[in-house]
C-alpha cells in the first residue's frame, strides 16, 4: 500500500494513515504547553552536550544542535517562532523547527530520550520556578501587611467570632494573623521545592535506555541534585503537580479570607476601611456605588484554583503505571493556578497597601462594653471564684443589661453584687478598653509589647526569605 506523508515524523513510521483532523485538534497541547518552551530548550541543550560527551553524537552535530536551539530561543522570545498545532506539542514543534534550521543533525537530539521523560523534566523545572514565584508573592504580601500593621499598632477594633463582636484587638494583631497564615503558605511552596530535586531525564519512555547516557551530568546541568531513582515513577507520577496545586489552593483560600474581610469592612454597615479607587469599580446604573470588585474576584477565583486541584486528582486517581495520555491534562490546571495565585497576590498587595483605615469607626465599634464581658468574669476569678460560676453570673448581668437597655459600664459595685457578692468594684472601674487590650500580655496576645515584637519578627522573616529567594534567582541566572 502506498504511504502518505505523516503529520508527525517523530512517531509516524508505524502508521499508514494520518491522524484524523478532529483527533489531531483534540490531542494537541501546543496552545498551552508552549509555556514550557524555555525549559524544553534548556533540557535539550543539556542533553545535546551530554550526548557529545558520551560519544553518542559528534562535536559537529552537537554544535549544530546548540546553535539551532539558541536560534529557536531567540525566535520564541521575539514572538517569531512558527508554532504549528499540527505538531501536537512543544517538543515536536521544537524538533521540527530544529530540522529546518540544522538539517539531519536534528534527528540525533532525541537519542536516548522519550517525550515521557522530557515532559516530566520540563514540568519539574517549571514547578521549581512557579513555586519560588508563589513563595515570593506571599512574602511580598506579608511585607505589605507588616508595614500597614506598624502604621496601626495603636488602632483598636473588635475581633469577631461567628461574625459577632467578641473582644477588642489591635489592627496590627489582626493583620499579623494573615502574616502567619501566608507564612505557612509560603513554607509549603518552599518545602515542595525540596522535593523537586531529582531529574527524570534519562528515564526514557519508562525503562531507561540501552545507550550509555550520563544522567548525573544532565541532572547537575539542570540544577537537580541527582537523577530520579526509578524510571517508572519518574515518567508516570504527577504528585509534584498535585502538591503544587494543593499549595496553590490553600494559599488562594486563605487569600480569599482576607479578601472577604476587605469586602465586609468596606461596607457602610462596617465602615472600617475604604479601598482606593485603583482597586474598586463603579456601577453602570447607580452612580453612588463604589464596589470592591478586586477582592471579590480574588475571593471568587478560590473556587477555580480548588477546582484545578480536584481536576488533576481525578485524572491521576485511576491511572496504571506508567505514562498515559491522560497526564496531558496536568498542565492547564497547573499553569492556570500558578497564574491565578500570582495575579491575586499582586492585586491584594496593592489593595492592602493603598486602602484607607477609618480608625475612629473601628475604635467606636471596639468600645462596645459588651466586648469586655469576659474581663468582668475574670475579675471574679481573681477573687477565687471558679470560672464557670463567674461566667454564669456575668451571663445573667449581660442578659439584664440587654433586657433593660443598660450600659454595662454604668453598673455600680452594688448592682454587680446583686448577681455575685465577690465583685470587688463597679463596672466602670473593672472595665477599660485600653487596659483590657494591654492585659492580654501572653505570647501571641494583643498587648502592645507583644504585637510590636511580632511585627519585628515578621519583618525580619520577610527580609530573610526574600533575600534567600533573590540569591537563588541570581544563582540560577
N, C-alpha and C positions, 0 to 999 in steps of 0.2 A: 504494500500500500504506500503511495507517495506521502511524504511527510510535509506538513505545513509549517510555516515559521512559528516559533514559540514566542509567546509574550514574556516568558520567564526563563532566560537562559541558564539560571542557576540550578533549576531542577527539571527542566523540560525534557531531558533525554529519555526519561521513562515513558513519556506520554506521546500519543499520536494525534491528539486534538488539543486545540487551545481551550482554556477555561472559558466557560460561558460568561459573557459580559456582565450579566447581573451578578453572578457568583464572584467575579473579579471585583466589582464595586463593593459587594457585601464584605469581602475578606480584606480589602485594602485598609491599611492603617497609616498610610503616609500623611494623611491630613492631621494626625495628632502625634505620631512618633517622630516627626521631623524635629520635635523639641529635643530629641536625643542626639541630634546631628553632631554637636561638638564632642560629645562623649564617644560616639561611634568613631569619629575621625581620630581622636586621641588613642582609643583602643587599637585601631587599625595600624597606626604609626608604631605603637609599641610592639605589636605583633610582627610587623614587617622587619623591624630591627632584630627581633629575636630570631626570625626565620633565617636572616642572613648570618647571624652569629652562630647558628646551629648548622650552617652549610646546606640549608634546605632550599635557599634561593641565592642567586648570585648578587654580588655587590651592585652590579649594573641594574638589575631588576629592582633591588631594594631601593636604590636611589631614585629610580623612575617612580616607584610607588610613593615614596615620601614626597617627592615633588608634586605628584598628582594630588595627593591628599592635601597638601598645603594650598594648592590652587583651588581645590573644592572648598576648603575652609574660607578662603577669600571670597569665593562666589556666594556662599551661603551668608556670610557677614554682610555683603553688599546687596543682597536680595536678588542676585543674578543667577542663582542656581536653578536649573530647569527641572524642578520636581515633576515626576511623571506618575500619576495614580496607577497606571497600568503596571508599574514595577512594584506594587504591593507595599513596600515598607522602606524605611530609611536605609537599611543595609543594601538592598538591591538597587536603590537609587544611587547610592554612592558607588557601588561596584560598576554599574552601567556607565556612569559618568567617567569613572576612572578608566574604563576600557576605551572610551572615546579619546581621553587625554593622553594615555600612555600605551595603548595598544595591548598586545598579547600579555605583557607583564602583569596586567590587572588580574588575569586568571590565576596568578600564583598567590595572591593575597589571602585567599580563603583556605590555603593549605593548613590542614590540621585543626580547623575550627568549624563550628556549625553556627547557624543563626541562633540556635538554642543557647549556647554559652555566650554568644555575642550579645544577645539582648539581655540576658541575666546580668552580665557585667556592666553594660550600658546603664541598666536600671539602678544598680548599686551605686555607680558613680553619680548618677542624677540624685539619688536619695541622700547621699552624703552632703551634696550642696544644698538641697532643699531643706534638709533637717537643720543645717547650720543657719540658713536664712531664716527659718522659723524661730530658732533659738534667739537669733539677733533681734528679730522683730519683737519678740516677747520681752527681752531685756530693755529694748528701747522704750516700750510702753511702760515698763516698770520705772524707768528713769523719769518719765513724764509724771507718773503718779507720785514719785518721791518729791519732785520739785513742787508740785501742787500741794503735797502734804506739808512741806516746810512752810509754804505760804499760809497754811490754815491749821497750824499747830494749836492755836487758841480758839478755833471755831468749834462750837458745840452744836450738836444736832441729836435728834432721837435715833437710837438704834432700834431695829424692828425685829420682832418675831411674829410669824403668822400675819404679816402686813399690819400689825398693830404696834403702836408705840410701846417700847419696852423699857429701855434705860438710856440715859444720856451718854454719849461718847464724843470723842474728838473726831472731826472730819479727817484729820490725818490718820487716825487709828482705823477709821473705816476704809480709807483708800489703801492703807497698808495691808488690809485683808486681801485685796486683789493683788498686791505685790507678792504676797505669799503664794497665792494661787497660781499666778503666772510664772513665778519662780519654779514651782513644781512642774508646770507645763514645759518650761524651758529645759529642765533637768531630764524630762522624758526624751526630748529630742537629742540631748547630749548623750544620754545613756544608749539610745538607739545607735548613734554613730559609732559607739564602741563595738557594736555587733556587725558593722558593715566593713570589716577588715579582712575578709577572705575573698580572694579573686576567683570567680567561676571560670575565667578564660583558660582554655585548655581542656575543659571537661568534654568538649565535642558535643555530639548530639545527646549522649547520656553516659557513654562508657569510656570516654577519653579517646586516644588515637594511638596507632602503632608507630607514629612518627616521633622522633626524639625532640619534642618541644621542651623548652626551658620555662616551666610555669613559674618558677621562683623569680626569674628575671622580669617577666611581664607583670607579675604581681607588684614587685617593687617599683617598676616604672610607672604604674598606675596609682601608686600611693597606698596599696594594700600591704598588710603585714606578711601575708603568706597566701599560697594557693588554697582553695577550698579542699576539705579533706575527703569529700565524697562527691563523685561526679554526678550521680543521680540526684542527690539532694540539690546540688548547685544549679542544675538546669530546671528542676521540677518544682522548686519551692518558691513561694512568694510571701513568706511570713515577714520579711523585712518591709514589704509594701503594706502588709496588714498592720504592722506595728506603727509605721509612719501614719497611716490613715487613722489608727486609733488615737495616736497623739494629737493629730490634727482635730479629730472630733472632740476630744476632751478640751483642747485649747479653745476651739470655737464655741463650745458650750459655755465655758467659763467667761469667755469674752461676751457672749450673749447675756450673761447675768449682769455684767457691767453695763451693757447697752440698755438692758431693761431698766436699770436704775436711772440712767440718764433720761430715758423716756418718761418715767414716772416723775422724777424730780423736776422736769421741765414743764409739767402740767400746772395749770392755775391752782389746782387743788393742793399741790405740794408747794410749788413756787420756790424750790430750793436753789435752782440754777437757771441760767439762760444760755442756750447753745449759741455759739457765734453764727452769724449769717452764713458763713462759708460752709457750715455743716448742717444747714437747715434748708427747707424749701417752703414755698407758699402754696396756697390753694388756687386752683383755676377758677373757683367760684367765689370763695369767701376771702375778701381782701385783708381781713384782720388776722388770718391764720399764720402761724409760724410752726411748721411741722418738723419733728425730729426724725426726718426720713433716714439720715445716715445711720444712727443707732438702730432704727427699726430694720433696715436692710441687713445690718450685721446680725441682729437677732434672728431674722428670717433665714439667713444663709446657714445657720447652725443645722437646720433640717437637711440642707443639701450635703453638708460635709458628713453628717451622720449617715445619710443615705449612701454616700460613696463607700464608707466602711462596710455597711451591710451588703452592698453590691459585690465587693470583692470577696468578702467572707462566703457569700453564697456561691460565687464562681468556684472557689477553691475547695469547698467542703466535700465535694463528691469526686474529686479528680484522682485517678490512679497515677502512680509514678510512670513515666517521668513527665516530659513536656507534652502538653495537649494544647491545641489551638485556642481553647477557651482562655488560656492565660494571656492572649492578646487583649482581653478585657481588663487587664490590670492597669494599663497606662492612663486611660482617660480619667478614671476616678482619682488616681494619684496626682496627675497634673492639675486637675480641677481643684482638689483640696489644697494643694500647695499654693496655688494662685489665690484661692478664696481666703485662706488664712492670712497670707501675706498682705493682701489688699485690706482686709478687715483690720489687721493690726495697724496698718498705716493710717487709715482714716480715724480709728478710735484714738490713736495717739494725738492726732491733730485736734479732734473734738475735745478731748480732756484738757489739752494744753491751752485751748482758747476759750473754754466756757467761763461764764461769769458766775461766781458763787454769791448767793444772796444770804450773807452771814446773819443779818438781822432776822430774816424769816426762819432760818434754821434755829437760831437761839430762842426765838419765841416758841417754836414747837418743842424745843428741849426743856423749856421752863415749865411745862405741864407738871404740876406737883405729883400727879399720879405715877410719873416715871420713877419717883423716889420711894414708892411703897415698900420695896424690898429693903431699902435702907432703914425704914421705920421698924420692920420686923427684926433686922439685925441689931437695932438699938436695944430691943428686948433680949436678944441673945446675949448681949454684953452684960445684961443683968441676970444671967444664968437661967434664962427661960429656954426650954427646948425649942428648937426651930419650928417644929410642926405646930406647937402651941402658939408661938409668936405669929406664924403665918396665918393661922386661923383667926387670931384676934385682929390682925391688920386687914384681913379679908372682910371682916364684919365692919371695920371702920370705913373701908372703901365703899362697901355697899351702902352704909349710912350716908356718906357724902354724896353718892350718886342719887340716892333717893331724895335727899333734902336739898340737892343742888348747892352743896357747900364746898368751899375751897379747903382742901386737906390741910394746907398750911395754917389756916385760921383756927384749928382746934387747939384749945389750951391743954395744959397738963391734966386738969380735972376732967376735960372732955375725953382725953385719951384713956385716963384711968377708969373711966366707966366701962371700957372694953377690956382693960387688963391693968391690974394695980401696980405693975412693975415699971410702967413708963417713967423715966427719970426727969422728963421736961416736956414742954409743949412742942407741937409740931414745928412751929417756926424756928425753934432752937435746934431741933433734931434734923431738919431737912434744909439743905442748902445745895444748890446746883453745883457750884464750883467745888465745894468740899466733897460732894458725892463723887465727882469725877476724879479728884485728886486722891481720894481714899482707895481707889482701885489701883493699888501700887504693887500688885503681884506681877511676876513675869508674864508678859503677854497682855497686861492690863492697859487701861486707857489713861492712867495718870501721866502728867506731862513728862516727867523724867523717863518713864518707860517708853513713851511714844517717841520722844526725842532720840533716845538711844536706838530704837528700832529704825528710825529714819537714817541715822548714821550708818548702821549695819547694812541696811538695804542699799544705800548709796554706794558703799564700799563694794558690796557684792556685785552690783550692776557694773561698776567700773572695772572690776577684775574680770568679770565674764566677757564684757565687750572687748577688753584688751586681749584676752585669750583668743577670741574669735578673729580679731584683727591680725594677730600673729599667725594663726592658722591660714588665713586667707593669703597673707604675704608669702608664707612658705609654699603654699600650693601654686601661687603665681610664678 
